[in-house]
Amino acid sequence: MTHKVFIDGRHGTTGLKIDERLAGRPDIELLDIPESAHRDPAIKGEYLNAADLVFLCLPDAAAKESVALIRPDNARTRVLDTSTAHRTHPEWVYGLPELDGGQRQRIRNARRVAVPGCHATGFILLLHPLVAAGIVPTDYPASACSVTGYTGGGKALIARYETSTPLPSSLQSPCAYALRLTHKHLPEMQRMSALAQPPLFVPIVANFSRGMLVSVPIFPRLLSRPATPADLHAFYSEYYAGAPFIKVMPLDASSFLENDCLAATACNDTNRAEIFVFGHATQMLIAARFDNLGKGASGAAVQCMNLMLDVEETMGLTA
């Protein structure tokens, strides 16, 4: 069976990667709107309503406009939104299949799915299970640091890094941003982790193209019940058992460190997310490593598409 798929925003960073992942798949027919017509609401509406599944790779406002162009009586077209617009909307399903035991089926059944943000993906993979199990209390003062490659910032930031000669001094070293502490991923990070308060979140962009490392400190004295690094490692291993794209790394991760450092780029060109647990009796650090354009964006979107179209979840993706 062939499914008609329309990528609205096909020439953006995420749209291009989705297009690349779907190229050559015999089960997918990509609907290609003429470049001259993609801003015409009437023509775009025709493409949206002709598709079995639509990817929205657009800014938030434009994503909402496109959803409004889908006819109310259209019960066929299903939507995957990669923007921030619908991630906490109660009528949209959150597109993280590994969230819990029922999330895959919710995505399979959904008409509307919101693809997680890249930073949020790592944070939620780490925190949601611990809060849901009652290990981390809902009022835990969570914080997170996330180091990302510059492709996560879109075309403008990519151009600054790749075409500036010489590279401005401000971009030559890792750069913390969103220092007003109102990053757009915070609402989904809080909601999907069931935290009473938003985490204190510091994202950092660095001079490399792709890759992401999200880390969250854990203080055993603040947990709802005693837990050691070995306990958390065993817990994650059980929680993510059978998840094709989540790999819980060995508790002794020394063989995965380079000069005692955990690089952010080891999962590039895959849809894999790796979970690490470090620490000792009084302090722990949990970390998630993945490709910000893979499990953090286009790979996650295609994974959800596979579930919604009832094909093999791993089709076209590398674990």
GUMARLUM-883592 format. One line per 8 residues: their letters; for each residue x, y negated, z of N, C-alpha, C. Coordinates in Angstrom, 1 decimal, decimal comma. Atoms other than C-alpha are relative to their C-alpha. Example, Ala and Ser with C-alpha at 12.3 -4.5 7.8 and 13.67 -1.06 7.14 Angstrom:
GUMARLUM-883592
as	0,9:1,2:0,0:12,3:4,5:7,8:0,9:-1,2:0,0 | -0,9:1,1:0,0:13,7:1,1:7,1:-0,8:-1,1:0,8
END
This chain:
GUMARLUM-883592
mthkvfid	0,8:1,2:0,0:0,0:0,0:0,0:0,9:-1,2:0,0 | -0,8:1,3:0,1:1,3:-3,5:-0,9:-0,8:-1,1:0,7 | 0,6:1,1:-0,7:0,6:-6,4:1,4:0,5:-1,4:-0,5 | -0,3:1,3:0,5:0,4:-10,0:0,2:0,5:-0,9:1,2 | -0,6:0,8:-1,1:2,7:-12,2:2,4:0,3:-1,4:-0,6 | -0,4:1,4:0,4:3,0:-16,0:2,2:0,8:-0,6:1,1 | -0,8:0,7:-0,9:5,8:-17,9:3,9:-0,2:-1,5:-0,2 | 0,2:1,4:0,0:4,7:-21,4:4,6:1,1:-0,7:0,7
grhgttgl	-1,3:0,6:-0,5:8,0:-23,3:5,0:1,1:0,9:-0,3 | -0,9:-1,0:0,5:9,9:-20,8:3,0:1,5:-0,5:-0,1 | -1,3:0,5:0,3:12,9:-23,1:2,5:0,7:-0,6:1,3 | -0,7:0,3:-1,3:13,6:-23,8:6,2:0,9:1,1:0,5 | -1,0:-1,0:-0,5:16,2:-22,0:8,2:-0,7:1,4:0,3 | 0,6:-1,3:-0,3:13,8:-19,3:9,6:-0,7:0,6:-1,2 | 0,6:-0,5:1,2:11,8:-19,1:6,4:0,9:0,7:-1,0 | -0,9:-0,6:0,9:14,8:-18,4:4,3:0,5:1,4:0,5
kiderlag	-0,4:-1,3:-0,6:15,9:-15,6:6,7:-1,1:1,0:-0,1 | 1,1:-1,0:0,1:12,4:-14,0:6,7:0,0:0,4:-1,5 | 0,0:-0,3:1,4:12,5:-14,2:2,9:1,1:1,0:-0,4 | -1,2:-0,8:0,2:15,9:-12,6:2,9:-0,3:1,5:0,5 | 0,3:-1,3:-0,6:14,7:-9,8:5,1:-1,1:0,8:-0,7 | 1,1:-0,6:0,7:11,6:-9,1:3,0:0,3:0,3:-1,5 | -0,3:-0,2:1,4:13,3:-9,2:-0,4:0,3:1,5:-0,3 | -0,2:-1,4:0,4:13,2:-5,9:-2,1:-0,9:1,0:0,7
rpdielld	0,9:-1,0:-0,6:10,6:-4,3:0,2:-1,1:0,3:-0,9 | 1,1:-0,3:0,9:8,2:-2,4:-2,0:-1,4:-0,2:0,6 | 1,3:0,2:-0,6:5,4:-2,8:0,5:-0,4:-1,4:0,1 | 0,3:1,4:-0,2:5,5:-6,6:0,4:0,0:-0,7:-1,4 | 0,0:1,0:1,2:4,4:-9,0:-2,4:0,0:-1,4:0,6 | -0,1:1,4:-0,5:5,6:-12,5:-1,6:-0,7:-0,9:-0,9 | 0,7:1,0:0,7:3,3:-15,2:-2,7:0,9:-1,3:-0,1 | -1,0:1,1:0,2:5,5:-18,1:-4,1:-0,7:-1,2:-0,5
ipesahrd	0,6:1,3:0,4:3,9:-21,5:-4,1:1,0:-0,9:-0,8 | -1,0:0,9:0,8:5,4:-23,9:-6,7:0,5:-1,1:1,0 | -0,6:1,0:-0,9:7,7:-26,4:-5,0:-0,8:-1,3:-0,1 | 0,7:1,3:0,3:5,7:-29,3:-6,6:-1,3:0,0:0,7 | 1,4:0,0:-0,5:2,5:-28,1:-4,9:0,0:0,3:1,5 | 0,0:-0,5:-1,4:3,6:-27,1:-1,4:-0,6:-1,0:1,0 | 0,6:1,1:-0,8:2,4:-30,5:0,0:-1,5:-0,3:-0,3 | 1,4:0,2:0,4:-1,0:-30,3:-1,7:-0,9:0,9:0,9
paikgeyl	0,8:-0,8:-0,9:-3,5:-29,1:1,0:-0,9:1,0:-0,7 | 0,9:-0,8:0,8:-5,9:-27,7:-1,6:0,7:1,3:-0,5 | -0,8:-1,1:0,6:-3,3:-25,6:-3,3:0,5:0,9:1,1 | -0,5:-0,8:-1,1:-1,7:-24,5:-0,1:-1,1:0,8:0,7 | 1,1:-0,7:-0,6:-5,1:-23,5:1,3:-0,3:1,3:-0,9 | 0,2:-1,1:0,8:-5,5:-21,2:-1,7:1,0:1,2:0,3 | -1,1:-1,0:-0,3:-2,2:-19,4:-0,9:-0,3:0,6:1,4 | 0,2:-0,5:-1,4:-3,0:-19,2:2,8:-1,2:1,0:0,0
naadlvfl	1,2:-0,8:-0,1:-6,4:-17,7:2,2:0,1:1,3:-0,9 | -0,2:-1,2:0,9:-5,1:-15,2:-0,5:0,9:1,0:0,6 | -1,0:-0,9:-0,6:-2,5:-13,7:1,8:-0,6:1,0:1,0 | 0,4:-1,0:-1,1:-2,9:-10,6:4,0:0,7:-0,5:1,3 | -0,7:0,5:-1,2:-0,3:-12,2:6,4:0,8:-1,2:-0,4 | -0,6:1,3:0,2:1,1:-15,7:6,7:1,1:-0,2:1,1 | -1,0:0,5:-0,9:4,4:-16,8:8,3:-0,1:-1,5:-0,1 | -0,1:1,5:-0,1:4,3:-20,4:9,5:1,4:-0,3:0,5
clpdaaak	-1,4:0,4:-0,4:7,9:-21,7:9,5:0,1:-1,5:-0,2 | 0,3:1,5:0,2:7,0:-25,4:10,0:0,1:-0,7:1,4 | 0,2:0,8:-1,2:7,1:-28,2:12,6:-1,3:0,3:0,6 | 1,2:-0,3:-0,7:4,4:-27,9:15,2:-1,3:-0,6:-0,6 | 1,2:0,6:0,6:2,0:-30,4:13,7:-0,4:0,6:-1,3 | 0,3:-0,6:1,3:2,3:-29,0:10,2:-0,5:1,4:0,2 | 0,6:-1,3:-0,2:1,7:-25,5:11,6:-1,4:0,0:0,4 | 1,4:0,1:-0,4:-1,5:-26,6:13,2:-0,9:-0,4:-1,3
esvalirp	0,7:0,4:1,2:-2,5:-28,2:9,9:-0,3:1,2:-1,0 | 0,1:-1,2:0,8:-1,9:-25,0:8,0:-1,0:1,0:0,5 | 1,0:-0,9:-0,6:-3,9:-22,9:10,4:-1,5:-0,6:-0,3 | 1,3:0,6:0,3:-6,8:-25,4:9,9:-0,5:0,2:-1,4 | 0,4:-0,2:1,4:-6,7:-24,7:6,1:-0,5:1,5:-0,2 | 0,5:-1,4:0,1:-7,6:-21,0:6,7:-1,5:0,0:0,2 | 1,4:0,1:-0,1:-11,3:-20,7:6,1:-0,6:0,8:1,2 | 0,6:-0,7:-1,2:-13,4:-19,8:9,2:-0,6:1,4:-0,3
dnartrvl	0,6:-1,3:0,3:-15,0:-16,9:7,3:1,0:1,0:-0,5 | -1,1:-0,8:0,5:-11,6:-15,5:6,3:0,4:1,0:1,1 | -0,3:-1,0:-1,0:-11,3:-12,3:8,4:1,2:0,8:-0,4 | -1,1:-0,8:0,5:-8,4:-10,9:6,4:1,4:-0,6:0,4 | -1,3:0,6:-0,2:-5,5:-13,4:6,7:0,4:0,0:1,5 | -0,5:0,0:-1,4:-3,4:-12,8:9,8:1,2:-1,0:0,0 | -1,0:1,0:-0,1:-0,9:-15,4:11,0:1,1:0,2:1,0 | -1,1:0,0:-0,9:2,6:-15,4:12,6:0,6:-1,4:0,0
dtstahrt	-0,5:1,3:-0,1:3,6:-18,8:13,8:1,4:0,0:0,7 | -1,3:0,1:-0,6:7,3:-19,4:14,4:0,3:-1,3:0,7 | -0,2:1,3:-0,7:6,9:-22,9:15,7:-0,4:0,1:1,5 | 0,4:0,1:-1,4:6,2:-24,0:19,3:-1,5:-0,2:0,2 | 1,4:0,6:-0,1:2,6:-25,0:18,5:-0,9:0,9:0,8 | 1,0:-0,8:-0,5:0,8:-21,9:19,7:0,5:1,0:1,1 | -0,6:-1,1:-0,8:3,1:-20,0:22,1:-0,7:0,1:1,4 | 0,7:-0,1:-1,3:1,1:-20,8:25,2:-1,5:-0,1:-0,2
hpewvygl	1,4:0,1:0,3:-2,3:-20,9:23,5:-0,7:1,3:0,4 | 0,6:-1,2:-0,6:-4,7:-18,5:25,2:-0,6:0,9:-1,1 | 0,6:-0,8:1,1:-6,2:-17,3:21,8:1,1:0,6:-0,9 | -1,1:-0,6:0,8:-2,7:-16,4:20,4:0,7:1,0:0,8 | -0,8:-1,1:-0,7:-0,8:-13,2:21,3:1,5:-0,4:-0,1 | -1,4:0,3:0,0:2,8:-13,7:22,3:0,8:1,1:-0,6 | -0,7:-1,0:0,9:5,1:-12,0:19,8:1,2:0,6:0,5 | -1,1:-0,7:-0,6:7,4:-10,2:22,1:-0,4:1,5:0,3
peldggqr	0,6:-1,4:-0,2:6,6:-6,4:21,7:0,5:0,6:1,3 | -0,6:-0,6:-1,2:8,9:-5,5:24,6:-0,5:-0,6:1,3 | 0,4:0,7:-1,2:7,1:-7,7:27,1:-0,5:0,9:1,1 | 0,5:-1,1:-0,9:5,2:-4,8:28,7:-0,5:1,1:-0,8 | 0,4:-1,2:0,7:3,7:-1,5:27,9:-1,1:-0,2:-1,0 | 1,2:0,3:0,9:0,6:-3,0:26,2:0,2:-1,0:-1,1 | -0,1:1,1:0,9:2,1:-5,8:24,2:0,1:0,4:-1,5 | 0,0:-0,4:1,4:2,8:-3,8:21,0:-1,4:0,2:-0,6
qrirnarr	1,3:-0,2:0,5:-0,8:-2,8:20,7:-0,7:-1,3:-0,1 | 0,6:1,3:0,1:-1,9:-6,4:21,4:0,4:-0,7:-1,3 | -0,5:0,5:1,3:0,3:-7,5:18,5:-0,6:0,7:-1,2 | 0,6:-0,7:1,2:-1,0:-4,8:16,2:-1,4:-0,4:-0,2 | 1,4:0,4:0,1:-4,6:-5,9:16,9:-0,2:-1,4:-0,3 | 0,2:1,4:0,0:-4,0:-9,6:16,8:-0,2:-0,6:-1,4 | 0,2:0,9:1,2:-5,2:-12,1:14,1:1,0:-1,1:0,0 | -1,0:1,2:-0,1:-2,8:-14,8:15,4:1,0:0,4:1,0
vavpgcha	-1,1:-0,3:-0,9:0,6:-14,2:16,9:1,0:-1,1:0,0 | -1,0:1,1:-0,2:3,1:-16,8:18,2:1,4:0,7:0,2 | -1,4:-0,6:-0,2:6,8:-15,8:17,7:0,7:-0,8:1,1 | -0,7:0,7:-1,1:8,9:-16,6:20,8:1,1:-0,9:-0,5 | -1,2:0,8:0,2:11,5:-19,3:20,9:1,3:0,8:0,3 | -1,2:-0,8:-0,2:15,1:-18,1:20,8:0,5:0,0:1,4 | -0,4:0,0:-1,4:16,1:-19,3:24,3:-0,9:0,8:0,8 | 1,1:-0,6:-0,8:12,8:-18,1:25,7:0,1:1,5:-0,1
tgfilllh	-0,1:-1,5:0,2:13,3:-14,6:24,2:1,0:0,6:1,1 | -0,9:-0,6:-0,9:16,4:-14,0:26,3:-0,4:-0,2:1,4 | 0,5:0,3:-1,4:15,0:-15,6:29,5:-1,1:1,0:0,4 | 1,1:-0,9:-0,3:11,8:-13,6:29,3:0,3:1,4:0,1 | -0,4:-1,4:0,0:13,4:-10,3:28,5:0,7:0,3:1,4 | -0,7:-0,1:-1,3:15,5:-10,9:31,7:-1,0:-0,1:1,2 | 0,8:0,3:-1,2:12,9:-12,4:34,1:-1,3:0,7:0,1 | 1,4:-0,5:-0,1:9,5:-11,1:33,2:0,0:1,4:0,7
plvaagiv	0,1:-1,3:-0,7:10,2:-7,5:34,2:0,2:0,0:1,5 | -0,3:0,1:-1,4:11,6:-8,5:37,5:-1,1:-0,6:0,8 | 1,2:0,7:-0,7:8,7:-10,8:38,4:-1,2:1,0:0,0 | 1,2:-1,0:0,1:6,1:-8,2:37,2:0,1:1,1:1,0 | -0,2:-1,2:-1,0:7,7:-5,5:39,4:0,0:-0,5:1,4 | 0,0:0,5:-1,3:7,7:-7,8:42,4:1,4:0,0:0,6 | -1,4:0,1:-0,5:11,5:-7,8:42,7:0,4:-1,5:0,2 | -0,2:1,5:0,0:11,8:-11,6:41,9:-1,4:-0,6:0,4
ptdypasa	1,3:0,6:-0,4:9,0:-13,6:43,7:-0,4:-1,1:-1,0 | 0,5:0,9:0,9:6,9:-15,9:41,6:0,5:-1,5:0,3 | -0,5:1,4:-0,4:8,2:-19,0:43,5:1,6:0,0:0,0 | -1,5:0,0:0,1:11,9:-18,0:42,8:0,5:-1,3:-0,7 | -0,5:1,2:0,7:13,9:-21,2:41,9:0,9:0,4:-1,1 | -0,8:-0,5:1,2:15,0:-19,8:38,5:0,7:-1,1:-0,7 | -0,7:0,9:0,9:17,6:-21,4:36,4:0,6:0,9:-1,1 | -0,6:-0,8:1,1:19,2:-20,4:33,1:0,9:-0,9:-0,8
csvtgytg	-0,9:0,7:1,0:22,0:-21,4:30,8:0,0:0,9:-1,3 | 0,1:-0,7:1,3:21,9:-20,5:27,1:1,0:-0,7:-0,9 | -1,0:0,5:1,0:24,8:-20,9:24,7:-0,4:0,5:-1,4 | 0,5:-0,4:1,3:23,7:-20,9:21,1:0,9:-0,5:-1,2 | -0,6:0,5:1,2:25,2:-21,2:17,6:-0,9:-1,2:-0,6 | 0,6:1,2:0,4:24,3:-24,4:15,8:-1,2:0,2:-1,0 | 1,1:-0,3:0,9:21,9:-22,7:13,3:-1,4:-0,1:0,6 | 1,3:0,1:-0,7:19,2:-22,8:16,0:-0,5:-1,4:-0,1
ggkaliar	0,5:1,4:0,0:19,0:-26,6:15,6:-0,6:-0,4:-1,4 | 0,6:0,4:1,3:17,7:-26,5:12,0:1,0:-0,7:-1,0 | -0,8:0,4:1,1:18,9:-28,0:8,8:0,8:-1,3:0,3 | -0,7:1,2:-0,3:19,9:-31,4:10,2:1,3:0,3:0,8 | -1,2:-0,3:-0,8:22,2:-30,0:12,8:1,0:0,9:-0,7 | -0,9:-0,8:0,8:23,6:-27,4:10,5:0,8:-0,8:-0,9 | -0,7:0,9:0,9:24,5:-30,1:8,1:1,1:-0,8:0,7 | -0,9:0,8:-0,7:26,2:-32,1:10,8:1,3:0,8:0,3
yetstplp	-1,1:-0,9:-0,3:28,4:-29,1:11,7:0,8:0,4:-1,3 | -0,7:-0,6:1,2:29,1:-27,9:8,2:0,4:-1,0:-1,1 | -0,3:1,0:1,1:29,4:-31,1:6,1:0,8:-1,2:0,6 | -0,7:1,2:-0,6:31,0:-33,6:8,6:1,5:0,2:-0,1 | -1,4:-0,1:0,1:34,6:-34,2:7,7:0,6:-1,4:0,4 | -0,2:-1,1:-0,9:36,2:-34,6:10,1:-1,2:0,2:0,9 | 1,1:-0,3:-1,0:33,9:-33,0:12,7:0,1:-1,0:1,1 | 0,0:0,9:-1,1:32,9:-35,6:15,3:0,5:0,6:1,3
sslqspca	-0,5:-0,5:-1,2:34,6:-35,2:18,6:-1,1:0,6:0,9 | 1,1:-0,5:-0,9:31,2:-34,7:20,3:-0,4:1,4:-0,4 | 0,4:-1,3:0,4:30,7:-31,5:18,3:1,1:1,0:0,0 | -1,2:-0,9:0,0:34,2:-30,1:18,6:0,0:0,9:1,2 | 0,0:-0,9:-1,2:33,5:-28,7:22,1:-1,5:0,3:0,2 | 1,4:-0,3:-0,3:30,3:-27,0:23,5:-0,7:-1,2:0,5 | 0,8:1,2:-0,3:27,6:-29,6:24,0:-1,3:0,4:0,7 | 1,3:-0,2:-0,7:24,9:-29,4:26,7:-1,0:-1,1:-0,5
yalrlthk	1,0:1,0:0,5:21,6:-31,0:25,5:-1,3:0,3:0,8 | 1,3:-0,1:-0,7:18,0:-31,4:26,6:0,1:-0,3:1,4 | -0,3:0,3:-1,4:19,3:-33,0:29,7:-1,1:-0,8:0,8 | 1,1:0,5:-0,7:16,0:-34,6:30,5:-0,8:1,1:0,7 | 0,5:-1,2:-0,6:15,1:-31,0:31,5:-1,5:0,2:-0,4 | 1,3:-0,2:0,5:12,0:-31,0:29,3:0,1:0,8:-1,3 | -0,1:-0,7:1,3:13,1:-28,5:26,6:-1,3:0,6:-0,4 | 1,3:-0,4:0,5:10,2:-27,4:24,4:-0,2:1,5:0,3
hlpemqrm	0,3:-1,4:-0,3:10,7:-23,7:25,3:-0,4:0,2:1,5 | 0,3:-0,2:-1,4:10,1:-24,3:29,0:-1,4:0,5:0,3 | 1,3:-0,5:-0,4:6,3:-23,8:29,0:-0,2:1,5:-0,3 | 0,1:-1,5:0,2:6,6:-20,3:27,4:0,9:0,8:1,0 | -0,9:-0,7:-1,0:9,5:-19,4:29,7:-0,7:0,1:1,3 | 0,7:-0,1:-1,3:7,5:-20,2:32,8:-1,2:0,9:-0,1 | 1,2:-0,7:0,1:4,2:-18,8:31,6:0,2:1,5:-0,2 | -0,1:-1,4:0,3:5,4:-15,5:30,2:0,9:0,7:1,0
salaqppl	-0,7:-0,6:-1,1:7,7:-14,9:33,2:-0,8:-0,1:1,3 | 0,9:0,1:-1,2:4,8:-15,7:35,6:0,6:-0,7:1,2 | -0,7:0,8:-1,0:6,9:-18,2:37,5:-1,0:-1,2:0,5 | 0,8:1,1:-0,6:5,2:-20,8:39,8:0,4:-1,3:-0,5 | -0,5:1,2:0,4:7,5:-23,5:38,6:0,9:0,3:-1,3 | -0,9:-0,2:1,2:9,5:-24,0:35,3:1,4:0,2:0,5 | -1,4:-0,1:-0,3:13,1:-22,9:35,4:0,8:-1,2:-0,3 | -0,9:1,1:0,3:15,9:-25,4:35,5:0,9:0,6:-1,2
fvpivanf	-0,5:-0,6:1,2:17,2:-24,7:32,0:1,0:-1,0:-0,7 | -1,1:0,7:0,7:20,5:-25,9:30,4:0,4:0,7:-1,3 | -0,4:-0,6:1,2:20,9:-25,1:26,7:1,3:-0,7:-0,5 | -1,3:0,5:0,5:24,4:-25,5:25,1:0,2:0,4:-1,4 | -0,3:-0,3:1,4:25,2:-25,7:21,4:1,5:-0,1:-0,2 | -1,5:0,0:0,2:28,7:-24,8:20,3:0,3:0,2:-1,5 | -0,5:0,0:1,4:30,8:-24,8:17,1:0,2:1,4:-0,5 | 0,1:-1,3:0,7:29,8:-21,4:15,8:-1,4:0,1:-0,6
srgmlvsv	1,3:0,0:0,7:27,0:-20,5:13,4:-1,1:0,7:0,7 | 1,1:-0,9:-0,5:25,0:-17,7:14,9:0,4:0,7:1,2 | -0,2:-0,8:-1,2:24,7:-15,9:18,2:-0,6:-0,8:1,2 | 0,5:0,6:-1,2:23,2:-16,5:21,6:0,2:0,8:1,2 | -0,2:-0,7:-1,3:23,9:-15,7:25,2:-0,7:-0,8:1,1 | 0,8:0,6:-1,1:21,3:-16,4:27,9:0,3:0,6:1,3 | -0,3:-0,6:-1,3:22,3:-16,0:31,5:-0,8:-0,6:1,1 | 0,8:0,4:-1,1:20,3:-16,2:34,7:0,6:0,5:1,3
pifprlls	-0,6:-0,4:-1,3:21,8:-16,2:38,2:-1,1:0,6:0,9 | 1,0:-0,7:-1,0:20,1:-13,9:40,8:0,7:0,0:1,3 | -0,5:0,0:-1,4:20,6:-14,4:44,5:-0,8:1,0:0,8 | 0,7:-1,1:-0,7:19,8:-11,2:46,4:-0,8:-0,5:1,2 | 0,6:0,4:-1,3:18,9:-13,1:49,6:-1,4:-0,6:-0,3 | 1,3:0,6:0,3:15,9:-14,7:47,7:-0,9:0,9:-0,6 | 0,9:-1,0:0,6:14,5:-11,5:46,3:-1,1:0,5:0,9 | 1,1:-0,5:-0,8:11,2:-10,0:47,5:0,4:1,3:0,7
rpatpadl	-0,5:-1,2:-0,6:13,1:-6,8:48,3:1,4:0,2:-0,3 | -1,4:-0,2:0,3:16,7:-5,7:48,5:0,3:0,6:-1,3 | -0,4:-0,6:1,3:18,4:-5,0:45,2:1,5:-0,3:-0,2 | -1,4:0,1:0,3:22,0:-4,4:44,1:0,1:-0,1:-1,6 | -0,2:0,0:1,4:23,5:-4,8:40,6:-0,4:1,4:-0,6 | 0,4:-1,3:0,5:23,1:-1,0:40,2:-1,5:0,2:0,0 | 1,5:-0,1:0,0:19,4:-1,3:41,2:-0,6:-0,7:-1,2 | 0,6:0,7:1,2:18,7:-3,9:38,5:0,4:0,7:-1,3
hafyseyy	-0,4:-0,8:1,2:20,7:-1,9:35,9:-0,9:1,2:-0,2 | 0,8:-1,2:0,2:18,7:1,2:36,6:-1,5:-0,4:-0,3 | 1,4:0,5:0,3:15,4:-0,8:36,6:-0,1:-0,4:-1,5 | 0,0:0,4:1,4:16,2:-2,4:33,2:0,0:1,2:-0,9 | -0,1:-1,2:0,8:17,2:1,0:31,8:-1,3:0,7:-0,1 | 1,3:-0,7:0,0:13,9:2,5:32,7:-1,1:-0,9:-0,7 | 1,1:0,9:0,6:11,8:-0,6:31,7:0,1:-0,1:-1,5 | -0,2:0,1:1,4:13,3:-0,8:28,2:0,3:1,3:-0,7
agapfikv	-0,2:-1,3:0,6:13,6:2,9:27,6:-1,0:0,2:-1,2 | 0,8:-0,2:1,2:12,3:3,6:24,1:-0,2:-1,2:-0,8 | 0,0:1,2:0,7:12,5:0,0:23,0:1,1:0,0:-1,1 | -1,0:-0,2:1,0:14,3:0,3:19,6:1,0:-1,2:-0,1 | -0,9:1,1:0,2:15,8:-3,2:19,7:0,6:-0,5:1,3 | -0,5:0,5:-1,3:16,7:-3,6:23,4:1,0:1,1:0,5 | -1,1:-1,0:-0,4:20,0:-2,0:24,6:0,5:-0,5:1,4 | -0,5:0,4:-1,3:20,8:-2,1:28,3:1,5:0,5:0,0
mpldassf	-1,4:-0,3:0,1:24,6:-2,2:28,4:0,5:0,7:1,3 | -0,5:-0,7:-1,2:26,7:-0,1:30,9:0,2:-1,0:1,1 | -0,2:0,9:-1,1:26,9:-1,5:34,4:1,5:-0,5:0,1 | -1,4:0,4:0,2:30,7:-1,5:34,0:0,2:-0,4:-1,4 | 0,0:0,5:1,4:30,7:-3,7:30,9:1,4:-0,4:-0,5 | -1,3:0,5:0,3:34,5:-4,2:30,8:0,4:0,3:-1,4 | -0,4:-0,4:1,3:34,9:-2,4:27,5:-0,7:-0,9:-1,1 | 0,8:0,9:1,0:32,4:-5,0:25,9:0,5:-1,4:0,2
lendclaa	-0,6:1,3:-0,1:34,4:-8,0:27,1:1,3:-0,2:-0,8 | -1,2:0,3:0,8:37,1:-9,7:25,1:0,8:-1,0:0,9 | -0,8:0,8:-0,9:39,9:-11,0:27,4:-0,9:-0,5:1,2 | 0,9:0,3:-1,1:37,3:-10,8:30,2:-1,1:-1,0:-0,3 | 1,0:0,9:0,4:34,9:-12,9:28,3:-1,1:0,7:-0,8 | 1,1:-0,5:0,7:31,4:-12,1:27,0:-0,4:-0,9:-1,2 | 0,3:0,8:1,2:31,1:-13,4:23,4:-1,4:0,0:-0,3 | 1,4:0,2:0,3:27,8:-14,7:22,1:-0,4:0,6:-1,4
tacndtnr	0,2:-0,3:1,4:28,2:-13,3:18,6:-0,1:1,5:-0,4 | -0,2:-1,4:0,3:28,4:-9,5:18,9:-1,3:0,6:-0,6 | 1,2:-0,6:0,5:24,7:-8,9:17,9:-0,4:-0,7:-1,3 | 0,4:0,7:1,2:24,8:-11,1:14,8:-0,3:1,0:-1,1 | 0,5:-0,8:1,1:23,0:-9,8:11,7:-0,7:1,3:0,4 | 0,9:-1,1:-0,5:20,9:-7,4:13,8:-1,2:-0,6:0,7 | 1,2:0,4:-0,8:17,6:-7,5:15,6:0,1:0,5:1,4 | -0,3:-0,6:-1,3:19,2:-6,1:18,7:0,2:-1,1:1,1
aeifvfgh	-0,3:0,8:-1,2:19,2:-7,7:22,2:0,6:0,9:1,0 | -0,7:-0,8:-1,0:21,7:-6,5:24,7:-0,2:-0,6:1,4 | 0,3:0,4:-1,4:21,0:-6,7:28,5:1,2:0,4:0,8 | -1,1:-0,2:-0,8:23,9:-7,1:30,9:-0,3:-0,3:1,5 | 0,1:0,3:-1,5:24,0:-7,0:34,8:1,5:-0,1:0,5 | -1,3:0,2:-0,7:27,1:-8,4:36,6:-0,3:-0,4:1,5 | 0,1:0,6:-1,3:27,8:-9,2:40,2:0,4:0,9:1,2 | -0,3:-0,8:-1,2:28,1:-7,9:43,8:-1,1:-0,2:1,0
atqmliaa	1,0:-0,1:-1,0:26,2:-7,8:47,0:-0,7:-1,3:0,3 | 0,6:1,3:-0,3:25,6:-11,5:47,4:-0,4:-0,9:-1,2 | 0,3:0,7:1,2:25,4:-12,8:43,8:0,0:0,9:-1,2 | 0,1:-0,7:1,2:24,3:-11,4:40,5:-0,2:-0,9:-1,2 | 0,3:0,7:1,3:24,2:-12,6:36,9:-0,6:1,0:-1,0 | 0,5:-0,8:1,1:21,9:-11,1:34,3:0,1:-0,8:-1,3 | -0,3:0,7:1,2:22,5:-11,9:30,7:-0,7:0,8:-1,2 | 0,5:-0,6:1,2:20,9:-11,3:27,3:0,8:-0,6:-1,2
rfdnlgkg	-0,8:0,4:1,2:22,9:-11,4:24,0:-0,7:0,5:-1,2 | 0,7:-0,4:1,2:21,3:-11,5:20,6:0,4:-1,1:-1,1 | -0,2:1,0:1,1:21,4:-13,3:17,2:-1,2:-1,0:0,1 | 1,0:1,0:-0,1:19,5:-16,5:17,5:-0,9:-0,1:-1,3 | 0,7:0,0:1,3:18,4:-16,1:13,8:-0,6:1,5:-0,2 | 0,5:-1,4:0,1:17,6:-12,3:14,4:-1,1:0,2:1,0 | 1,0:-0,2:-1,1:15,8:-11,3:17,6:-0,5:-1,3:0,5 | 0,5:1,3:-0,4:15,6:-15,0:18,3:-0,8:-0,8:-1,0
asgaavqc	0,8:0,7:1,1:13,7:-15,9:15,1:-0,5:0,9:-1,0 | 0,6:-0,7:1,1:13,3:-14,2:11,8:-0,2:1,5:0,2 | 0,1:-1,4:-0,3:14,0:-10,7:13,0:-1,2:0,3:0,9 | 1,2:-0,2:-0,9:11,4:-11,0:15,8:-1,3:-0,2:-0,8 | 1,2:0,2:0,9:8,9:-12,3:13,2:-0,3:1,2:-0,8 | 0,2:-1,2:0,8:9,4:-9,4:10,9:-0,4:1,2:0,8 | 0,4:-1,1:-0,9:9,2:-6,9:13,8:-1,5:-0,1:0,3 | 1,4:0,2:-0,3:5,8:-8,4:14,7:-0,8:0,3:-1,3
mnlmldve	0,7:-0,3:1,3:4,8:-8,3:11,0:-0,2:1,5:-0,2 | 0,1:-1,5:0,2:5,6:-4,6:10,8:-1,1:0,6:0,9 | 1,0:-0,5:-0,9:3,4:-4,0:13,8:-1,4:-0,3:-0,5 | 1,3:0,5:0,5:0,5:-6,1:12,4:-0,4:0,7:-1,3 | 0,3:-0,7:1,2:0,7:-4,3:9,1:0,0:1,5:0,1 | 0,0:-1,4:-0,4:0,9:-0,9:10,8:1,0:0,8:-0,8 | -1,1:-0,7:0,6:4,2:0,1:9,3:1,0:0,2:1,1 | -1,0:-0,3:-1,0:7,3:1,4:11,1:0,6:-1,3:0,5
etmglta	-0,4:1,3:-0,6:8,3:-1,3:13,6:1,4:-0,4:-0,4 | -1,4:0,3:0,3:12,0:-1,0:12,6:0,3:-0,3:-1,4 | -0,2:0,1:1,4:11,5:-1,3:8,9:0,6:-1,3:-0,4 | -0,7:1,2:0,4:13,9:-3,7:7,3:0,9:-0,7:1,0 | -0,8:0,6:-1,1:15,7:-4,4:10,6:1,1:0,9:0,5 | -1,1:-0,7:-0,5:19,0:-3,4:12,1:0,0:0,0:1,5 | 0,0:0,0:-1,4:19,1:-2,3:15,7:1,4:-0,2:0,6
END
